């Protein structure tokens, strides 16, 4: 019993389906498992997603990530295990696709804004320090 629980915790699931079962699914079959918003996006942009998946399959032998500007693509099981470079407006952020990402969009994993890092105030940082002489 404990062995079965340990095995189940190691397996990756999406809506009750194991990772191996998901990889076999067609994109339209996966859409039936997805929630409402991603399902609608998958069915409307089916041809775009299929073109991208074909592009991924062609380049699967190479170690380089597949680069894309399309941040609105919904992640489907055919992308599992792939490395995709998602453009954030300045550079490509490499994203390794895992089961937990299914149904989300590529742009969610490539932030477009940097985190602010506040340092100590220097000369000229405030109005009072601007009037001081630097000497």
Buried (B, 14 or more C-beta within 10 A) or exposed (E): EEEEEEEEEEEBEBEEBEBEEBBEBEBBEBBEBBEEEBBEBBBEBBEEBBEBBEEBEEEEEEEEBBEBEBBEBBBBBBBBBBBBBBBBEEEBBEBEBEBEBBBEBBBEBBEEEEEEEEEEEEEEEEEEEEEEEEE
